[in-house]
Amino acid sequence: MIDLYTWTTPNGRKISIALEELGLPYTAHAIDIGKDEQFRPDFLAISPNNKIPAIVDRDRGISLMESGAILIYLAEKTGKLLPRDGEARYRAIEWLMWQMGGPGPMLGQVHHFVKYNKGKAPYAEERYLKEAHRLYGVLDKRLANREFVADTYSIADIALWPWISRFEWQTIDLNQYPNVKRWYIAIAGRPAVQRGYQQPKNVGDIPMP
């Protein structure tokens, strides 16, 4: 059994979707970041950086924070969603790291400045929206001749998809990125993704373009 400490954010959904895809039994514990529950001492003992998601694997007695590290751990624990060796393995890790360093933090800045603080910092809005479009362009080009970002469905797709699911927050028209749109819709149709999206609570249907 795995204890998942999470909230209804893209980073949190990465792990609930992965757990559903892998068929691992888990219990989702809501950490309401709007109420500063991420600063509780019991959560800090698991996630010293006071960020969700975090897990405790009761079978192995190990706790982990950081969504990328958790995804690799779960994939290796099950032998699924990450090739075992060769170039295919490193392509999946490559695009996972791209998500961690690019779409994650940059789209997060778009949410902060464009959705929640619109008009307060025009320079920041322009800067991060421009970067958002650049990143969508990179992803669209990558998906031009392949079904998934690392050819086969992997933790790289699972890391990216929840961030793209907030395209409306980012004022992105997915019709501008037809390969991303096709990939996004296909993954949204997966039953495990639909279940994982609703953790730790149901907040409505998956946004569709």
C-alpha positions in Angstrom: 0.0 0.0 0.0 1.2 3.5 -0.9 0.1 6.6 1.0 -0.1 9.6 -1.5 -0.1 13.1 -0.1 -1.5 15.3 -2.8 -3.7 18.1 -3.9 -5.6 19.0 -7.1 -2.6 20.4 -9.0 -0.7 19.2 -12.0 2.2 17.9 -9.9 -0.2 16.1 -7.6 -2.1 14.6 -10.5 1.1 13.2 -12.1 1.4 10.7 -9.2 -2.3 9.7 -8.8 -2.5 9.1 -12.6 0.7 7.0 -12.5 -0.6 5.0 -9.6 -3.8 4.3 -11.4 -2.0 3.3 -14.6 0.3 1.0 -12.7 -2.5 -0.6 -10.8 -0.8 0.0 -7.4 -3.0 0.1 -4.3 -2.9 3.5 -2.7 -4.6 5.9 -0.3 -4.9 9.5 -1.3 -4.5 12.0 1.6 -5.6 15.6 0.8 -3.0 18.3 1.6 -5.0 21.5 1.1 -2.3 24.0 0.0 -4.9 26.8 0.1 -5.0 26.2 3.9 -1.2 25.9 4.3 -1.5 22.2 5.3 1.8 21.6 3.5 3.5 23.3 6.5 2.2 20.8 9.1 5.0 19.1 11.0 3.7 15.6 10.1 3.8 16.5 6.4 7.2 18.2 6.6 8.6 14.9 8.0 7.7 13.3 4.7 8.3 16.3 2.4 10.9 18.7 3.9 10.4 21.1 1.0 6.8 21.6 2.0 5.5 20.7 -1.5 3.1 18.1 -2.8 3.1 15.4 -3.9 4.9 13.0 -1.6 4.5 9.3 -1.0 5.1 6.7 1.7 5.6 3.2 0.4 4.6 1.1 3.4 5.9 -2.1 1.7 9.5 -0.8 1.7 9.3 1.8 4.5 10.5 4.6 2.2 9.1 8.1 1.7 9.8 10.3 -1.3 9.1 13.9 -2.3 9.5 15.5 -5.8 7.2 14.3 -8.5 9.9 13.3 -11.0 11.7 11.2 -8.4 8.4 9.5 -7.4 7.5 8.7 -11.0 10.9 7.0 -11.6 10.5 5.1 -8.3 7.1 3.8 -9.1 8.0 2.9 -12.7 11.1 0.9 -11.5 9.1 -0.7 -8.6 6.6 -2.1 -11.2 8.8 -2.4 -14.3 6.2 -0.4 -16.2 6.0 3.0 -18.0 9.8 3.3 -18.2 12.0 1.1 -20.5 14.5 -0.9 -18.5 17.6 0.1 -20.6 19.0 1.5 -23.8 18.1 4.7 -25.6 14.4 4.2 -25.0 15.0 4.5 -21.3 17.0 7.7 -21.6 14.5 9.3 -24.0 11.8 8.9 -21.5 14.0 10.3 -18.7 15.1 13.1 -21.1 11.5 14.3 -21.7 10.6 13.8 -18.0 13.5 16.2 -17.1 12.3 18.6 -19.8 8.9 18.7 -18.1 10.5 19.3 -14.7 12.7 22.1 -16.0 10.5 23.7 -18.6 6.7 23.3 -18.7 6.3 22.8 -15.0 7.9 25.9 -13.7 7.3 28.1 -16.7 3.6 27.3 -17.0 3.3 27.7 -13.3 4.5 31.3 -13.7 1.8 31.8 -16.4 -0.8 30.6 -13.8 0.6 33.0 -11.3 0.8 36.1 -13.4 -1.9 35.6 -16.1 -4.6 33.8 -14.2 -4.3 35.0 -10.6 -2.6 38.4 -11.0 -3.5 39.6 -14.4 -2.6 43.3 -15.0 -0.2 43.6 -12.1 3.0 42.7 -14.0 2.6 43.2 -17.8 6.3 42.4 -18.4 6.0 39.1 -16.6 2.8 38.2 -18.4 4.4 38.8 -21.8 7.6 37.0 -20.8 6.0 33.8 -19.5 3.3 33.6 -22.1 5.9 33.8 -24.8 7.8 31.0 -23.1 4.6 29.0 -22.8 4.1 29.2 -26.5 7.7 28.3 -27.2 7.3 25.2 -25.0 4.0 24.2 -26.6 5.8 24.5 -30.0 8.6 22.2 -28.8 6.1 19.6 -27.7 4.1 19.9 -30.9 7.2 19.4 -33.0 8.2 16.4 -30.9 4.7 14.8 -31.4 4.6 15.4 -35.1 5.7 11.9 -36.0 5.1 9.9 -32.9 2.1 8.9 -30.7 3.8 9.7 -27.4 6.8 11.9 -26.4 9.2 9.0 -26.0 7.5 6.8 -28.6 5.7 4.5 -26.1 3.4 5.7 -23.3 5.6 6.5 -20.3 6.1 8.5 -17.2 7.2 11.4 -19.5 3.6 11.6 -20.9 2.2 11.3 -17.4 4.4 14.2 -16.2 3.5 16.5 -19.0 -0.2 15.8 -19.5 -1.5 17.4 -16.3 0.2 20.7 -17.1 -1.3 20.7 -20.5 -4.7 20.1 -19.0 -4.6 23.6 -17.7 -4.3 25.1 -21.2 -7.3 27.3 -20.4 -5.5 28.8 -17.4 -2.6 29.5 -19.8 -4.8 31.1 -22.4 -3.5 28.6 -24.9 -5.6 27.6 -27.9 -4.8 23.9 -28.5 -5.9 24.3 -32.1 -2.6 26.1 -32.7 -0.8 23.0 -31.7 -2.6 20.1 -33.5 -0.1 17.4 -32.5 -0.4 18.4 -28.8 -4.2 18.5 -29.1 -4.3 15.0 -30.6 -2.0 13.6 -27.9 -3.9 15.4 -25.1 -7.3 14.1 -26.2 -6.0 10.5 -26.5 -4.5 10.5 -23.0 -7.6 12.2 -21.5 -9.6 9.2 -22.8 -7.6 6.7 -20.7 -9.7 5.4 -17.8 -6.7 5.5 -15.4 -6.1 9.1 -16.3 -9.7 9.9 -15.7 -9.6 8.3 -12.3 -6.3 9.8 -11.3 -7.4 13.3 -12.3 -10.1 13.2 -9.6 -7.7 12.7 -6.7 -7.8 13.7 -3.9 -11.3 15.0 -4.7 -13.5 15.5 -7.7 -13.2 19.0 -9.1 -15.1 18.5 -12.4 -14.6 17.0 -15.7 -11.2 17.0 -17.5 -11.0 20.2 -19.7 -11.4 19.5 -23.3 -10.5 21.7 -26.3 
